[in-house]
Amino acid sequence: MTRLHPDTIEAVKQRMDIYDVVSEHVVLRKQGKDFAGLCPFHEEKTPSFTVSPSKQLFYCFGCGKGGNAISFLMEIGQQSFADVVLNLAQRYQVPVRTLDEREQQDFQRQLSRREQLYEILAIACSFYEHALRQPQGKTALDYLKQSRHLSDDTIRKFQLGYAPEGWETLYGYLVKQKGYPTELVEAAGLIVARKNGSGYYDRFRNRVLIPICDDRGRVIGFGGRTLTDEQPKYLNSPETELFDKGRTLFSIDKARQAIAKFDRAVVVEGYFDVIALHAAGISEVVASLGTALGEVQVKHLLRYTESKQVILNFDTDAAGNRAAQRAIGEVADLAYRGMVQLRVLQIPEGKDADEFLQSASPEAYRKLIDESPLWIDWQIDEIAGDRDLSRADLYQTTVRELVKLLDRIQNRTTRTHYINQCAQKLSQGDARRVPLLEENLIARLRRSVSRRAVKRDESSEVESHDEDLPLPVDADRSLLERAEALLLRVYLHDVDARSIVLDAVQALEEQDISFSVSHYYWLWQHLTELAPTPRDSAASLWGKLQERYSEASAMLKRIEVLFQAGEMEEIDVRRAPLVVRSAASAIERTIAQKRYRQILQSLETIDIREEPELARQYQTQLLAEKRHIDELDRRRNIDLTDLVSLPWQAPSPQLEAAEGSIDV
């Protein structure tokens, strides 16, 4: 175990600045003489994390964590005290002393090696920059200026360069001319040992070179773009002691301040997309390095944005969609838990960001950023967008994929929102089918949860979000079924009351309310097509339906009970107008109650102090719905529960269990 000399520890404490350290991980805002931000150690919406430069301490009033810069880095990076002090010593150029002379020498060598690697990479970067301006680099410079439309300022800002064609040009410069050890130049990823053991050759040859830097702007690797048909088109440095592709984001050093300023980060696919966007003044942009965007990289970005908003802008072709799907797959758990607000930006006409800016303004791209949909909305469009849902096989496949997506959403309110959105997609523009489709999706989600529960050991501590599923209240559902059945029975058996039923249903449809029970909806649609006359009794209508829709035997079997003779004996036909009005009001009231609950759920998810205007809107909507419900109660003169025991509507056990709670 490393034993650091107390003088080294004290020197680090004296030299370090807590604001510098913490601000690399938390977006801090000035608050009097101190700074405040969102705590990185627990989830919160209102900043309770404070940093005091005068005391060199941090403290979170939410979770109680506090301490100095060293304890902060130990906690956030899960590092030992010695590792943190050593890193800070290197950062603030404090000489390291240990209590063991041998250890002292080992650490000095380790620190010296890393510093030498940084130095070698910085010199290589300068070498490539110089080569770009030489005659041999003309093709590369023309490519950057003419094909990529980059200015000299942008080329210099990103330190773009050129790797000459020779096999040992850089090797000769660094090893033979500058005298750096071959082992270190190889460890920096700049040269490759020949297989026959006869020497080394340059990794990058005849390529445009793009330096890759860490957060502090130090070169840690390169990306090389070929100027010929050579494959691969892009060649990155290998993994080294300094360069880890899975943890690195291209241009993070140049994007950090803009990400904090605009409170969002945009992730694109390629180096030149980043460079073109920065050149256009859109600087909150980074790129992953030929790999799927990983959780580590996303958490790195989240250090700089309070809103936790990350926008993926990948190409709109098949490869770009696969890249977006891969990126989502890597960070899906963060998004499902609400830890990142993930969005997907797709540029029209299949262009990438670089191509788009050749013909469009930066403002047009910023508008695309502002309008980019949340990743779940994008996923839903990807699943259901171009499919012919009139085909049974495609419809079933789409439903299965949507349920799989919905099943992973953990926040109750968010899941309710997307259940409704999926139902609207599946309804294909028929708003009357949406409530039924919502219930079908919820039922499938219930079955999915049940299947997992069977597979899961009963003693498992894994939690289910089953209880959060926004299932309809049983009493509401029972009331809807009785009211809809009653309207249909009156229409079928009382020819004089048909116009009253038609008016009631039309009034409901004007409010986008229709029959919610599937077989009742089917019957009403086909009765409308048949256009019954006063001479058409229930029996004759039943005969017509059987003749015209014989293939729908299952549906006919479910509605047959409504046509049976003698059912109207329990209904005083003189009360038909009153019965119809009460049934229609019951349907409308149930829908209003559902809206009321949804608004209430939305109100419960916001911080009233943070969003007072939105809270007032919700409260106004709640009050309006409550008044509407009270008015419907006054309009109803009949209790539909009195009709449950009629022979044409025998109650189920579930219905009987719900009777006591029905308030009509």
RAJO-V347796 format. One record per pair of residues at least 6 apart in sequence whose ideal C-beta (glycine too) atoms are under 7 Angstrom apart, sorted by the first residue. I is the first residue (numbers start at 1). GAP is how many residues later the second one is. D is the distance in Angstrom with one decimal. If there is no record, write none. Layout:
# RAJO-V347796
i = {I I}
gap = {GAP GAP}
d = {D D}
This chain:
# RAJO-V347796
i = {2 2 2 3 3 3 4 4 4 5 5 5 7 8 8 8 8 9 11 12 12 12 12 12 15 15 16 16 16 18 18 18 18 18 18 18 19 19 19 21 21 21 22 22 22 22 24 24 25 25 25 26 26 26 26 26 27 27 27 27 27 28 28 28 28 29 29 29 33 34 34 34 35 35 36 36 36 37 37 38 38 38 38 39 39 39 39 39 40 41 41 41 41 42 42 44 45 45 46 46 48 48 48 49 49 50 50 51 56 56 57 57 57 58 58 58 59 60 65 70 70 70 73 73 74 74 86 86 89 90 96 96 96 97 98 98 114 116 117 117 117 117 117 118 120 120 120 120 120 121 121 121 122 123 123 124 124 124 125 125 125 125 127 127 128 128 128 128 129 129 131 131 131 131 132 132 132 132 132 136 137 139 140 140 140 143 143 144 144 144 144 148 149 150 150 151 154 154 158 158 159 160 160 160 161 162 162 163 163 163 163 163 163 163 165 165 167 167 167 168 168 169 170 170 171 171 171 171 174 174 175 175 182 185 186 186 187 187 188 189 189 189 189 189 189 190 191 191 191 191 192 192 192 193 194 194 204 204 204 206 206 207 207 207 207 207 208 208 208 209 209 210 210 210 211 211 212 212 212 212 212 212 212 212 213 213 213 214 214 215 215 215 216 217 220 220 221 221 221 221 222 223 223 223 224 224 225 225 226 234 236 236 236 237 239 245 245 245 246 246 246 247 247 248 249 249 249 249 249 250 250 250 250 250 251 251 251 251 251 252 254 254 255 255 255 255 256 258 258 259 259 259 259 259 260 260 262 263 263 263 263 264 264 264 264 264 265 265 265 265 265 265 266 266 266 266 266 267 267 267 267 267 267 267 267 268 268 268 268 268 269 269 269 269 269 269 270 270 271 272 273 273 273 273 274 274 274 276 276 276 277 277 278 280 280 281 282 282 282 288 292 292 292 293 293 293 294 295 295 295 298 298 298 298 301 302 302 307 308 308 308 309 309 310 310 311 311 311 311 312 312 312 312 312 313 313 314 314 314 315 315 316 316 316 317 324 328 328 331 331 334 335 335 336 336 336 337 338 342 342 343 343 343 343 344 344 344 344 345 345 345 347 347 347 353 356 357 376 379 380 380 380 380 383 383 383 384 384 384 387 387 388 389 389 389 389 399 402 403 403 403 403 406 406 406 406 406 406 407 407 409 409 410 412 412 413 413 413 416 416 416 419 419 419 419 420 422 423 423 423 423 424 426 427 427 427 431 432 432 435 436 436 436 439 442 442 442 445 446 449 449 453 456 474 474 475 475 475 476 476 478 478 478 479 479 479 479 479 480 480 480 481 482 482 482 482 483 483 483 483 484 484 484 484 484 485 485 485 486 486 486 486 487 487 487 487 487 487 488 488 488 488 489 489 489 490 490 490 490 490 491 491 492 492 492 492 493 493 493 494 494 494 495 497 497 498 500 500 500 501 504 504 507 508 508 508 508 513 513 513 514 515 515 519 519 519 522 523 526 526 530 530 532 538 539 542 545 546 549 561 562 564 567 567 567 570 571 578 578 579 581 582 582 582 582 583 585 585 585 586 586 586 588 589 589 592 592 592 592 593 595 596 596 596 596 599 599 599 599 600 602 603 603 606 606 608 636 639 640 641 641 641 643 644 644}
gap = {80 96 101 95 96 97 78 81 94 92 93 94 90 81 86 88 89 76 83 73 76 77 80 82 77 79 53 72 76 33 35 38 39 40 50 51 16 32 34 48 51 52 6 29 36 50 191 279 15 51 278 11 12 14 23 277 10 233 277 278 279 7 8 9 23 6 7 8 21 16 17 18 15 16 11 13 14 10 12 6 9 11 268 9 10 21 23 24 36 19 22 24 34 20 21 18 562 565 561 564 12 13 14 9 11 8 9 7 12 13 9 10 11 8 9 14 7 6 10 11 14 15 6 11 7 10 10 21 7 21 11 12 15 7 6 9 127 68 67 70 71 124 125 100 54 60 64 65 68 67 98 99 97 51 55 46 50 66 34 36 86 94 43 46 33 34 35 81 30 32 6 30 31 33 8 9 28 29 30 28 25 88 22 68 87 65 84 6 11 16 64 124 209 125 129 128 121 125 52 117 52 48 49 50 48 46 47 39 41 42 43 44 46 61 40 41 34 35 38 33 34 33 20 32 20 29 30 31 6 11 7 10 18 6 7 14 53 54 52 14 32 48 49 51 54 13 9 10 11 12 8 9 11 7 6 7 18 20 31 21 22 17 18 19 20 28 16 17 19 13 15 12 13 61 8 11 8 9 10 11 31 36 38 77 6 7 40 6 39 37 38 41 37 36 22 23 15 16 19 22 15 11 13 48 10 11 8 9 7 56 9 53 54 6 6 44 45 46 45 48 50 49 50 41 37 38 39 48 51 21 24 36 37 39 23 27 34 35 36 34 24 29 28 29 30 31 48 25 26 6 25 42 45 46 44 45 22 42 43 44 46 20 41 43 45 47 19 21 36 39 40 45 18 19 45 47 103 19 20 21 26 43 44 45 46 6 17 19 45 85 18 45 46 51 54 83 17 82 16 82 14 79 80 81 11 12 13 77 78 81 8 76 7 77 82 81 80 83 84 9 34 35 38 34 37 38 36 35 36 39 12 33 36 42 9 6 38 34 31 32 33 32 34 30 32 32 34 58 61 12 15 30 32 33 32 40 6 9 10 35 37 30 31 34 33 20 14 47 9 11 6 7 40 72 73 74 73 73 32 33 29 30 31 32 28 29 31 34 23 24 27 6 9 21 12 9 8 42 26 22 41 42 45 15 18 19 14 18 41 7 11 6 6 9 37 39 27 20 38 41 42 45 9 12 13 16 35 39 38 41 6 9 55 56 58 188 189 192 54 182 185 19 22 23 51 18 19 11 14 15 18 10 11 6 7 10 81 82 89 81 80 82 85 33 27 28 29 24 23 15 17 11 6 180 184 183 186 187 114 117 177 180 184 107 111 161 183 185 36 107 110 36 158 161 162 167 100 103 104 157 31 32 33 36 103 35 77 164 93 97 154 157 14 17 18 93 96 97 32 35 36 74 73 78 159 7 11 86 89 90 7 10 46 49 70 71 45 74 75 74 79 82 39 79 83 34 76 77 80 79 76 80 77 6 76 79 80 74 75 78 7 6 9 36 39 40 33 36 19 23 11 14 9 25 24 21 11 10 7 87 86 84 79 80 81 76 8 59 60 59 54 54 55 56 58 57 47 50 51 50 54 78 44 40 43 33 36 37 40 36 30 26 29 30 33 19 22 23 26 22 16 12 15 8 9 7 28 25 24 18 21 23 6 7 15}
d = {4.2 6.4 6.4 5.7 4.1 6.3 5.8 5.8 5.7 3.8 5.9 5.9 6.1 6.3 6.5 5.5 4.9 5.8 4.7 5.4 4.8 5.3 6.6 5.3 4.1 5.7 5.1 5.4 5.9 6.0 6.5 4.8 6.9 6.4 6.5 4.4 6.6 6.0 5.1 4.2 6.4 6.5 6.7 5.2 6.0 6.0 6.8 6.7 5.7 5.7 4.7 4.3 6.8 5.5 6.5 6.6 5.3 5.2 5.9 6.5 5.1 4.0 6.9 4.6 6.1 6.5 5.8 6.5 6.6 5.4 6.2 4.9 6.9 4.5 4.5 6.5 5.2 5.4 5.2 5.8 5.4 6.3 5.7 6.0 3.9 4.4 5.6 6.1 5.9 6.5 5.5 5.2 6.6 6.1 4.4 5.4 5.9 7.0 6.7 6.8 5.7 4.3 4.0 7.0 4.6 6.8 5.6 4.9 5.8 7.0 6.5 6.8 5.9 6.0 6.6 5.7 3.8 6.7 6.6 6.8 5.3 6.5 6.5 4.6 6.3 5.3 6.5 6.9 5.2 5.8 5.3 6.6 6.7 6.0 4.6 6.4 6.7 5.7 6.4 6.4 5.2 6.4 5.6 5.4 6.5 5.6 6.0 6.0 4.9 5.4 4.3 6.6 5.5 6.9 6.8 6.4 6.8 5.6 5.6 6.7 5.0 4.9 6.3 5.9 2.7 6.0 6.0 4.3 5.8 4.4 5.1 6.2 4.6 5.5 5.8 5.6 6.7 4.8 4.1 5.6 3.9 5.7 4.0 5.0 6.0 6.3 6.1 4.9 5.8 6.2 6.6 5.8 6.7 6.7 6.5 6.9 6.4 4.5 6.8 5.6 4.8 6.6 6.9 6.1 4.2 6.2 6.3 6.7 3.8 5.7 6.6 4.9 5.2 6.2 5.7 4.4 4.5 6.2 6.7 6.0 6.3 6.0 6.1 4.7 5.1 5.3 6.8 5.7 5.0 5.1 5.4 5.9 6.4 5.3 6.6 6.8 6.2 6.5 6.3 6.6 6.1 4.0 4.8 4.8 6.5 5.9 4.4 6.7 6.0 6.1 6.5 5.9 5.3 5.6 6.6 6.4 6.4 4.4 6.8 5.9 6.8 3.6 5.8 5.5 6.6 6.8 6.9 4.5 6.6 5.3 5.5 6.5 4.4 4.9 4.8 5.9 5.9 4.4 6.2 6.1 7.0 6.5 5.7 7.0 5.6 6.5 4.7 5.2 6.8 5.8 5.7 6.9 6.7 4.3 4.3 4.5 6.7 3.4 6.9 3.8 5.2 6.0 5.2 5.5 6.9 4.5 6.8 5.7 5.5 6.7 6.8 5.9 5.9 5.5 6.6 4.6 7.0 5.5 6.1 5.3 6.4 5.2 6.7 5.9 4.2 7.0 6.6 5.5 6.4 6.1 5.9 6.0 4.3 6.0 4.9 6.9 6.9 5.2 6.8 5.3 6.4 6.6 5.9 5.7 5.9 5.1 5.5 3.7 4.1 4.7 4.7 6.8 4.2 5.6 4.8 6.8 4.8 5.2 5.7 4.8 6.6 6.1 5.9 6.4 4.0 6.3 5.8 6.5 4.4 7.0 6.0 5.2 5.7 4.5 4.7 5.8 6.4 5.9 6.7 6.5 5.9 6.4 6.9 5.4 6.9 5.9 6.0 5.2 4.9 5.4 6.4 5.3 6.2 6.9 6.2 6.8 6.2 6.8 6.3 5.0 6.6 5.6 4.1 5.1 5.3 6.5 4.8 6.1 4.2 5.2 4.5 5.5 6.4 5.4 4.2 5.4 5.7 6.1 6.6 6.3 4.0 5.6 5.0 4.0 5.8 6.5 5.0 6.1 5.5 6.3 6.1 4.8 6.2 5.9 5.8 5.4 6.4 6.2 6.6 5.0 5.2 4.5 6.8 5.6 5.6 4.5 5.2 5.9 5.3 5.6 5.5 7.0 5.2 6.8 4.2 6.0 4.2 4.5 4.5 6.9 5.2 4.7 6.3 4.6 5.5 5.9 7.0 5.7 6.4 6.7 4.6 4.5 6.1 5.0 6.0 5.6 6.1 5.7 7.0 4.2 4.3 6.4 5.6 6.2 6.2 6.3 5.3 4.0 5.5 6.1 3.9 6.8 4.9 6.5 6.9 6.4 6.6 5.9 5.8 6.8 6.3 6.2 6.3 6.0 4.8 5.9 5.2 6.9 4.5 4.7 5.6 5.7 4.9 6.4 6.6 5.8 6.9 4.7 6.4 4.7 6.1 6.4 6.2 5.9 6.2 6.6 6.7 6.1 5.8 5.1 4.3 6.3 5.6 4.0 6.9 5.3 6.6 4.8 4.3 6.9 6.6 5.6 5.3 6.4 6.7 6.0 5.9 4.8 3.8 4.4 6.1 5.7 5.0 4.3 5.1 5.7 4.7 3.1 6.9 4.5 5.3 5.6 6.9 6.2 5.8 6.8 5.4 5.7 6.3 5.8 4.2 6.7 6.0 6.6 4.6 4.8 4.9 4.6 5.0 6.4 5.1 5.1 6.6 5.7 5.7 6.5 6.0 6.3 5.6 6.2 5.3 5.6 5.1 6.5 6.4 6.6 4.3 4.2 4.9 6.0 5.2 7.0 5.6 4.7 6.7 6.8 6.7 5.8 6.5 4.5 6.8 6.4 5.6 6.8 6.8 6.5 5.1 7.0 6.2 6.3 6.9 5.6 5.7 6.4 6.5 5.3 5.7 5.7 6.2 5.8 5.4 4.2 4.2 6.5 6.2 6.3 5.2 6.8 4.5 6.9 5.4 5.3 4.9 3.9 6.6 6.9 6.6 5.6 5.1 5.6 5.2 4.1 7.0 6.8 6.1 6.3 6.5 6.4 6.3 5.4 6.5 4.0 5.3 5.6 4.2 5.2 5.4 4.9 6.4 6.5 6.6 5.8 5.9 4.9 6.9 4.2 6.6 6.4 6.8 5.9 6.9 6.3 6.9 6.4 3.7 4.8 6.7 5.6 6.0 6.1 6.8 4.8 6.0 3.9 6.6 6.7 4.9 5.0 4.5 6.6 5.6 5.9 5.8 5.9 4.3 5.7 5.3 5.2 6.7 6.5 5.7 6.6 4.4 6.8 6.9 5.7 5.0 5.4 6.6 6.4 5.9 6.6 4.1 5.9 6.2 4.4 6.9 5.3 5.3 6.3 5.5 6.0 6.9 5.1 7.0}
